[in-house]
Amino acid sequence: TSPLAWLRTRFYYLLIRLYFDQEFSIEEFTRGAKQAFSVVSKLLSQRKLDLLDELVSAEVLRMLKEKISLLPDTHRDALAADIDAIMYTTEGDVRIYYDDDGIKFVSILMRFWYLNGANLPEEVPGETKVFQIVFGDESTKEKRRLLTANYEFQREFTEGAKPDWTITRIEHPRLLE
């Protein structure tokens, strides 16, 4: 991350604490985002989209229903991220905005890098083979790949709104396109 982007996000976190949520903590938010990413990615992999109603926006859910049905099983398996397999997480863009009706929103884009053992074809671009784990003898190898995903979380901070974060964008590059 560039120093300017780092400063910009820290400034937005300060604004969130000052004007919207005095108890906001990026560390706590990141822990919750990792947990949500793990749960949602596993549900996507298992095609249990009906369980995503409270977690993702209606628009994202419609898009997912179209795309998931067309995915080959190997790509679908690669969507699942166990929380212990998340290797790195960083925030991308942070936005604070108001709509025409005075409704206040905060949006945080999170980027995740996770290991997955799905049997992807070698020609899948955008993924990186990180290493092979050898258990026991040389004949037993498990391939693990480092995959990326971007999830955008949004929360309404208007008086009386539910204090829940909703996923408003899901991207698994080269897998969910």
PyMOL commands that set and color helices and strands:
alter all, ss='L'
color gray80, all
select helices_A, chain A and resi 3-19+26-45+49-52+58-68+73-79+83-85
alter helices_A, ss='H'
color red, helices_A
select strands_A, chain A and resi 86-98+104-116+128-134+141-156+166-171
alter strands_A, ss='S'
color yellow, strands_A
deselect
rebuild
show_as cartoon
